[in-house]
Amino acid sequence: MNAKPNVVIIYADDLGYGDLSCYGAEDIHTPNIDRLAREGIRFQNAYSTSAVCTPARYSLMTGQYPFRNPDTVILPGNAKCIIDRDTMTLPRVFRQAGYRTGVVGKWHLGLGDGNIDWNGQISCTPNDTGFDESFIFPGTADRVPCVYVRNGRVEGLDPSDPIEVSYEKECPFDDIDTYEKNPEKLKMLSSNGHNMSVINGVGRIGYMRGGKAALWKDEDLAEDFLNEGKAFIDRCGDEPFFLLYTVHQPHVPRIPNERFAGATGLGPRGDVIAELDWCVGEMVSHLEQKGLLENTLILFSSDNGPVLDDGYADGAAQKNGAHRPAGPLRGGKYSKFDGGARIPFLAYWKGTIHPQVSDALLSQCDLASSFASLLGVPVEGNDFPDSEDHMDAFLGVTQEGRTELMYESESKAKVLRRGKWEYLEPSEGMAVQPVTNIELGNSPEGQLYNMMYDIGQRENVADRYPEVAASMAERIAEIQSSERTR
């Protein structure tokens, strides 16, 4: 085994535990991702740290639970960077080990110091958190500004057409297309929100003026990010590299390239998953053609669980049929139930990893300490406070993982998984989110589930095992008052 393999992490957006054919999907076929599962490791008990994106991505980068940073909420597109410059990060591990580091795709961890100048050099970018190169869009595909940012500068910006961005309730710009004012320009309708700026025929969250030459086109996002990822690998030459490839699918708005429109019978959501699978195949083929595949560890995962109607009338719920995006799990994106944070996770390293299915309990925040261990980078003080070294489990040497992990819902309610038990702390709020039709898991009472036989979390046994529930509730409080758990 090469102690310094190249590493590519492919990180999907809102992809559920049941959205891949290797995890049991029958109405969506993902042959390229299935290859990673078939020839590598398919993990059945891997979790992100949150049922929504920004907190999960923060944990992946910093090796810490989201509650340690109060800014870990779903950020607007003009938010300040929530990773401090002096924070030890996953890419900094690779950089200290002599790697070239790059991020391509969705960022959503903020930029700048709270007052972003989109027309000049932006401060506090991915390049200030450990990446040598970055090509990203700032927030999400449904939030302005709809531009690429390369190494701190908006790509393709015409200086005579400066960008202005606002997240005010009322539009401050009289001369831009908006959802209410220009409905004739829409090619996709909103089901909830997404009714501010209209860009590429799609209503967005937030208002944007200017930057017309820099606007990306939704249909081109997948290939643009793929090509940038390939180009980064090519520029690395003989240097070992780490690429965080954060694809945008299947997050809304779901607008696949025309080659994939109608690729599945599930509407645009199914089609962009097919597009995602093609992207994975193209990336693997590129590594293979360059003779790098046997020296590259590929990890594939998602930031959180799935959602059908997430604000656009794209027919995802109506065309879903018998498909179960969360598979056997209950809930989905935003939820306390396992469908919110239990995610697909695959590891592939040709010739090194032996094919298997693993039940190891793992958290995405473990990647930081695990790679530090693999590469001989010391973890000091409070660096990566909640990240445990489980590289042997990630490589399939063992199926022993964590004894416990914690994650949170969108509302910051905490869930503790310990062995076969999972405890959901009491939380206020509605039981089902009416717009998304997702069970949120909120209850004024604590909930305890035996995940060994009740993966769908249908039988709350807290009354039957009160001592287990009490112990796990105490542990959640202990974790939240701690400086670190590793």
N, C-alpha and C positions, 0 to 999 in steps of 0.2 A: 504493500500500500504506500503510495506517495504521501508523505506527511504534509505536502503543500499542494493539494489539488486546487484547480480552478473551482470556483463556486458560483452557481447561478441559482438565485431564489426567484421563482416565478410566483407572483402573489396576485391572486385574482380578487375581484371586488364583488361582494355579495353572492358568492358561489356557495350553494348549499351542500350538505353532506350527502344528499341523494341526487345531485345534479349530474353526476358522471356515471357512465355505464360500468366502470370498474367498481363503483359503490352501489350498483344495483339498478340504475336507471334503465328503463326499457324503451322509452320514447325519445331519448336523446342518445346518440352514439358518438363517443369521444375516443376514437381509435388511437390517436397519438398520445393522449394522456393515459389511456389504458396501457399503452406499451410501458410507460414508466412504472405503472403499478405491477404489471405482469413480470417485468424483468427487475423490479426493485422491491421496495417495501411499501405496503399499503397499511397505514396506521388507522386503527379503529377508535382510539381514545386520545386523539390530539385535540387541543383546544387553543383558541386565541384567548385573549384576556378580556374581551368585550364583545357585546352583541352589535356594536357599531364601529365604524371605520377608524376615526382619528385615534381613539384610545388604544385600539388593537395595534395600529401602526406605531404608536408611541412605544408600546411595550416591546415590539419586535426590535426597534432601534435601540432602546435604552436598557432592556433587561429588567424592567421594573413594572409593578402593577400600576394601572392608571390612577388609582386613588392618591398616589403620592404627588401628583401634579394636578391642581384644581382646574387647569386649562384644558384638560383632556375631555373636551366635548366635541360634538360635530361642528367643525369650524366653518365660518364663511370663507369665501375665496380671497378676502383681503385681510385675513387674520395675521397677527404677528407670529413669528416662529416660536413654538412652545418647547423646543429643545435648546437649553442653554449652551453657549459656546464651549464651556468647560466640562460638559457632561460626557462621560465615556460612552461610546456608542459601538454598535456592531461594525459599521464600516471602519471605525478607528482601530478595532482589533486587527482587521485585515491589513490596514495601512501600516500598523506597527510591525506586522509580519512580512512586510515587503511587497504587498500586493498593490496592483492598480485597482482603484475602486470606482464604480459608476452606478448611477441610478437612472433608470429610464421608465417613464410612465406617470401614474398618479402619485402626487406627493401628499397633500392634505394634512401637513403638519405646520403650516404657516410659513410666512416669509417676512423678512424685515423686522423692524422693532415696533410696529404698530402704525406706521405712517409710510406705506410703500410708495416709492416713486417708480411707477411702471415704465417710465420713459428714460431711465438711466440705469446705473448699476445698482441692483437690488442687494441689500445686505441680508445677512442671516438666511442664507439659502442652504440647500443640501450640501453645497461645497464647504460650508462652515460647520457641518456636523460629521465630517469624515470622508466625504466623497471627493475624488479628484475630478470627476466629470458628472454633470447632471443635465438631463433633458426631460423636463416634466411639464405637466400642467398643474397650476397651483392648488386647486381644491378638488372639485369633482366635475364630471362632465355636465352636470346640470347647474353649475354655479359659474358666474362670471368672475374674472375675465376668461374668455375662451381663447387663450393664447398659450403657446409653448414658451417656456423659459429655459434658455440654455446657459448654464454657468452664470446665472444671475442677471441675464439680460433677455428681454422679450425678443423672440426670434422673428425676424422679418418685419420689424416695426419701421414704419415711415415716420421720420421725425416731424414731418409737417402735419401729421395726424395723430397727436398725442392721445394716450389712453387716460380715461377717467373712469373710476369705479365707485359705486355707491351701494350700500346696503340699507339705505334709509327706506322707510315705509312708503313714502311718496317719491315718485321719480323727479330728480332734480334737473333732468335734461329734457328740453322741449323738442329736440331735433333727432331723437332716436326712435326706432321701431319698438313698440311695446305690445304686450298681449292684448290689452283692452283696446288700444288705439288702432292696431293694424292686424285684425284677425284674418284678413285676406292673405297674409304672408305666412300663415301657419301651415305646416305639413303634419304636425302632431299636436293634439289637444291635451290640455291639462286635465287631470282628474282631481288634483288637490295641489294648490300652490303653483309654483313654476309658471307664474303669470306676470313676470316683470319684463326684462329685455327679451326681444325676439332676435335670435342669432341662428343663421342657417335654418330658418323656418321653425325653430323650436323655442318655446318659452323657457326662460331660465330663472334661477333665483338670483336677485340682485340686478342692478342697472349698470350698463357699460356704454361709454361713448368713445368713439375714436378707434384707432388701431385696426382699421379695416383690412389692411394688407397683411396683418399678423394673425387674423382669425383662423383657427383650424376648422376643418370640416369633419363632422362626426363620422361620415362614411370612410374617412381616411385615417382615423385615429389608430386603428389596429396595425395597419401596415406602416404608418409613420413610426410608431414606437418599436415595432419589430425591426425595421431597418436601422433605427438608431442603436438598438441593442446589438445587432450584428456588427455595425460599424465600430462600436466601442470595443468589442472583442477583437476585431481586426487591428485596431490601433494599439492594442496591448502587445502585439508581437509575441516575443518569447517571455514576457513578464507574466507571472501568475496574476489572475484577476478575480475580482468579486463583482458580480453584476446583480443588483436588485432590480428585477424586471417586473414592475408593478402594473400589470395590464388593467384596463378599465372595465372589462366585461365581467359579469352581466349587469353592472350598475346602469341606472337610467341616466339619460334617455338611451334607449336601445335602438341604435340605428346602424345595422351592419352594412358593410360594403355590399354593393349590388350582387357580387358573386355569391353571397351567402343569404340574400333575401329569399325566403321560402325554403331554406335548406332543411328545415324540420317542419313538423306539423304543429308546432307549439307557438307560432308567431314570432315576433322579434326577439323575445327573451331566449327561446330555444335557438334561434338563428345566431345570436351573438355568442352563445356557448359553443356552437359549431365553429364559429369564427375563431374563438379563443383556442379551441382544440387545434385548428389549422396553424395558428401562431406558434403553439408549443411544438408541433411537428416541424415547422420551418426552423425554429431555433435549434432543435436537436439535430436536424439535417445539416445546419450550418456548422455546428461543432464537429459533426462527423466528417464533413467535407474538408475541414481544416486539420483533421487528425487529432482533435482535442477531446473527443468524447470519452476515451478511456482514462483521461486525466481530469475529468470534470464531474464534480458532485452536483447534481441537480435536485433541488427541493421544490416541490409544488404545493401550494396551499391557498387559503382564502382568508380574508381579514375577518369575516363574520358570516352569519348564516343568511339564508335567502329571503327574498320578498317578491311578491308578484306585482300587485299594483303599488308602486312607490311614487305616485304623483303624476303619471302620464297615462292617458287613455290609449294604451298600445295593445290592448287585448290579451295581456299576459294571463290574467285570471280566467277569462272566458275561453281561451284556447289551451289552457293547461291540461285539460282532459284528466287522465288517470295518473299523470306524472306527479311525483311527490318530491319537491325540491329539497326538503329536509330529510328525505328517506323515512326511516322509522322513528325519527326524533319528533318531539313536540315543540311547537313554537317556531320561531324563525328570527330574522333580523329584528333587533330591538328587545328581544324577549329574555326573561330569566330562565326559561326552559332551555334544554340542551340544544335545540335547533338554533339558538342565537349565537353560541360560541364554540360548539363542537363542529369541527370543520374537516373537510378532506385534507389529507396530508400524505404526500408521497416522497420517497427518497430513492434516487436512482444514481448509480455510479457503476458504469459498465465494467465488468470484470472484477469488481471489488465487493459490491453489495450482493449478497445472495438473495434470490427471490423469496419473499415470505409475506405473511400477514402478521402484523404485530399488534398486541393488546397493551403495549406499554403506555402508561399515562404520562402525557407530555404537554407542556405549554410552549407556545411560540416564544415566550420570553426566555426560554432555556437556550435558544440558539446562540445568544451572546456569550454566555459562559462556556458553552459546549465548544464553540469555535476557538475561543481563547485557549481552552485546554488542548485542542487538537494542534494549534499553531504555536503553543508555548508562550503565549502572551499572558503575563501575570494579571490577575484581577485583584485590585487593591482597595482597601477601605470599604467605602459604600458604593463602589462601582457595581453596576448590575445587581442591585440589592435583592431581587427576587428571582434571579436567574440561576438555575442549577445546571451542573455539568452532566449531561446525559448523552454525550457523543456516542458512546457505545450502543445506546438504544437507537439513535438516529442512523447509525451505520448497520444496525441489525446484528451486532455482536451479542447483544442481550435483549430480552424483552422485559427487563426490569426498568421501570421508569420512576416517576415521582410517587411518593406516598400520598401527596395531596396537592391540590392547586385551587386557585380562586379565580373567578371571573365576575363580570358585572354586566347588568343590563344597561339599556340606554339611560334609564332613570337613576343609574348608579347603585341599584340594589345588588347585594353581593350573594354569590353562590359559591359554596365550598364542595369540592369533590374530594373524597378520601376513600381510597379503595373502592369497594362496591357501593358505598353510600354517597348520596348527594343531598346537600341541605340548602334550601332556598330561604333566606331570611325574610321576615315579614316586610311587606312594602305596601304603600298606598298606591292608588291609581286604578284605572279601569282594568277589567279582566281581559278584554279583547279590544285591540285598537280598531276602530270602525273603518278607517280608510284602508288600511292594509289587510284587515281581517286576520291579524296575527294574535294568537293567545300570548299575552305578555307575562303571565305567571304571577301577577300581583295578587296578594292575599294578606289580610291582617294577621294571619297565623303563619308560623313557620311550616315549611313543607320538607318532608324527608322521603327519599325514594331509594329503593334498592335497585341499582342500575344493572345488577347481574341478571335479573329476570324481568325487570320492568324498564326497558330502554325507552319506552314511550311515555314514561312518567305519568301513569294513569292512577296509581294507588299510593296516596299519601299515607305513610306509616308512622308519622311523627307521634301519634297517640300510642302506638304499639311499642315504640322504642324511644321513650322520652329521654332516657339517659344519653342515647346517641345524639339526638337532636340538640340537647342542652350542651353537650360537649362540643359539637360542631359550631353552635352559635357562639360559644365562648372563644373558640379558636378564631372565628372571623373577627371578633372584637380585638383579640390579641394581635392578629396580623395588622389590623388597622392602626394599632398603637405602637407598632414596632418600627424600627429604622430599616430593618431588612429581615428577610426570611431565609436566605441561603446560609 
